[in-house]
Amino acid sequence: MAGFSSATYWDTRYRAGGTSGAGSAGHLARYKAEVLNGLIAANGIASMIDLGCGDASQLALLKPPPDYVGVDVSPMALARCAARHPSLRFATPDALAALPPAELTVALDVLYHLVEDDVFARAIQTLFGRATRFVAIYASNADIGFTSPHVRHRCFTGRVAADWPDWRLLAHLPNPWPYHPARPDETSFSDFYIYGKSGEDCVVKVPALF
């Protein structure tokens, strides 16, 4: 959308006391945490970059590896995260360039909030350019319209296949609670897409529903 800034939107939202959204709470957040915690534990992942860590609600359910970096465009969000998790490291996207790559990069409910083409492209570059073993994306994957100005759905898997041929899609986990307009806070249009660098073996555990 012309004139819209996703960075400004989210920082303004957090400064007004807003949250990262319904997907970072309740059963949706627990589901994301179980998938990621299982991936980290089963594959011995020692470092992680969390792109779009938000207000730290989702992070509270994660068991991150020793070397964790949470990244967000909102200074207010980063301040909240640092206050809630003082033992972990947080950074702006610009500061991330000075830090080393990670075995795992993650974007949970982030890509479809990056409505600007250049911002979206930088996020994909960060995810696949800064990961050494795995990339975990929880997002929509279709070019469909949506009424909210801070949401833009894209089919990102085709772009990844074209631009990052050294990465394989290892697993696609459909959401147990697919989006329903009558229950927007209880359902989601996001699925898990887990990629691995060519030659990497991976164990992906599908959590039981709760």
Buried (B, 14 or more C-beta within 10 A) or exposed (E): EEEEBBBEBBBEBBEEEEEBBBBBBEEBBBBBBBBBBBBBEEBEBBBBBBBBBBBBBBBBBBEBBEBBBBBBBBEBBBBBBBEEBEEBEBBBBEEBEEBEEBBBBBBBBBBBBBBBEEBBEBBBEBBBEBBEBBBBBBBBBEEEEEEEEBBBBBEBBEEBEEEBEEBBBBBEBEBBBEEEEEEEEEBBBBBBBBBBBEEBEBEBBEBEEE
